[in-house]
Amino acid sequence: MFIKNLFPIIHRDIKPENIIISNDGVLKLIDFDVSRTYKENENRDTELLGTLEYAAPEQFGFMQTDARTDIYSIGVLINVLITGKVPRIERCIGRFQYIVEKCIKIDPNERYQNIDILKKDIESIKILKNNVEKEDKNIHHADKEKKIFLDVIPGFRTRTNWKMICAAFFYLFLICGLMTYENKFTLDEFRTNITVVIILLSLWFLYTNFFEIRDRLPIINSNNIIVKIFGYILYSLAIIVILGEVGGL
């Protein structure tokens, strides 16, 4: 019994679906099917488990999971509760921005090292003055209005510099391809060009999860990575064949 209490239990799958509130108003964490007990002197977990968007990098075999792994999931959870989306798609801003970003650091050593420190930071937010809270809301609202157009364009939604640069070159490539002809403009060549552009855009939208299409399509919405890869290959071939046939390629 002493040994069991000595090492913490790592849940490894903290997400909204695994949190319930009982009739007496008590919040409870459920589904410990993939949980494990932390063991000293181990380099990595023996099983790679967890929900993709909520799982910390170490859950994929890079090192052993520990309490900081669940802290990563809590950071994702807070972001989802505020924005309705995981940090990869949209990061929360305002009062909880620092907390979320610190929780989801790739390196566990850069995250909160224990839940007590995280709890202290969360509780400190509650004592902020009302005028600061209103200011944050106004900033958030103004920032959302400015970003609403870019938020729907694949490659620009995360505001990551290298992704935006790659996306800009890709869109420029499509525009140049649409306007390039061997000799002079002909309807047949224009139809070929626009078909190729539509195929490339369709594949781009599929791979970048445009309008969260990945969550809506069967097979690629699976949590199994092998099934997901098979789904991407299947849908890619379908896009190429169907659109190519329609466009007369």
Disulfide bonds with the S-S distance in Angstrom:
none
